[in-house]
Amino acid sequence: DAVQTQSQVVATKLDSINKDKQALLTRLVLLSASEQKLLAFKKSLLSMTRSLDYDKQLLQSITNSLHKRKWKLIQELAQLYPISYADKHYKICNIPLPSSKDFTGCDEDNVSTALGKVCLVMTMISKYLEVPLRYQMVGMGSRSYVVDNLSVEGSGNTGEVGRYPLYSRGVEKNRFVWAVWMLNKNMEQLLNSQGWEIVSLRHTLANLHRLFNQGKRVPVPGHTGSHHHHHHHNSSSNNNNNHNNSHGTTSHSGSFMRPHSASVSSGSGISGASPQPGGTVR
């Protein structure tokens, strides 16, 4: 009886061992299958990583090509609308445009023609650089104008968005002054979007000349030597400026404020067109 009992115990243990062995074999098969899946996933991940690296390089190459193309187009604009500097005066297409601080004694037709060319060039540059300007500008030669969407003329439902002329003949001088100021603020926005500061808010052609030259130093009328505030920009500041300026924000020239109204000139030439910021904060 003892032998039979012992034999039954051994048989029971062997049966348990066989079951455990079968269970281990099943787990081994599952682990082997999981290992194959893991290896396949690693191989797929490696392939996707290589593809991602290639796409990054391709994107960088396209971005660089696009950047070069944008500035090539801008350089072509600079050739079509050349800016010259001689005797401490700037000209665009050989038409003089002094600082907007004072247009006294300047030929009205020359000023409006020059501003019209600047308006057209800036509109094209804003499209090339993909920078939406705070103030919409409409280039119509010497009858160009700037639209102030925050200014409504008239009252009630008859009110219309304010259009301010970039010409002074036959219009109120304060409207002309405000138009020039808005144009200069747009110029500031374009420069800031690339991480560059303006020469001075009133030096329209000097700022455009600097934009044409990708932020390099340019002569400043009334100053000896070149503009000394030349700053290189890094990617982070450029990104921040792009974000800010896409919403019409500028970096350092004060709040958006209307210039003081200027008196209407009764004689020839432009008088009193001095866009001094002041009045109500915009």
Sequence and secondary structure as in RCSB ss.txt:
>XXXX:A:sequence
DAVQTQSQVVATKLDSINKDKQALLTRLVLLSASEQKLLAFKKSLLSMTRSLDYDKQLLQSITNSLHKRKWKLIQ
ELAQLYPISYADKHYKICNIPLPSSKDFTGCDEDNVSTALGKVCLVMTMISKYLEVPLRYQMVGMGSRSYVVDNL
SVEGSGNTGEVGRYPLYSRGVEKNRFVWAVWMLNKNMEQLLNSQGWEIVSLRHTLANLHRLFNQGKRVPVPGHTG
SHHHHHHHNSSSNNNNNHNNSHGTTSHSGSFMRPHSASVSSGSGISGASPQPGGTVR
>XXXX:A:secstr
 HHHHHHHHHHHHHHHHHHHHHHHHHHHHHHHHHHHHHHHHHHHHHHHHHHHHHHHHHHHHHHHHHHHHHHHHHH
HHHHHS EEEETTEEEETTEE   TT  BT  HHHHHHHHHHHHHHHHHHHHHHT   SSEEE  GGG EEEEEE
EEESSGGG EEEEEES  TTS HHHHHHHHHHHHHHHHHHHHHTT   S TT HHHHHHHHHTTT   B TTSSS
B S      HHHHHHHHHHHTTT  SSS   EEE       SSSB S    EEEEE 
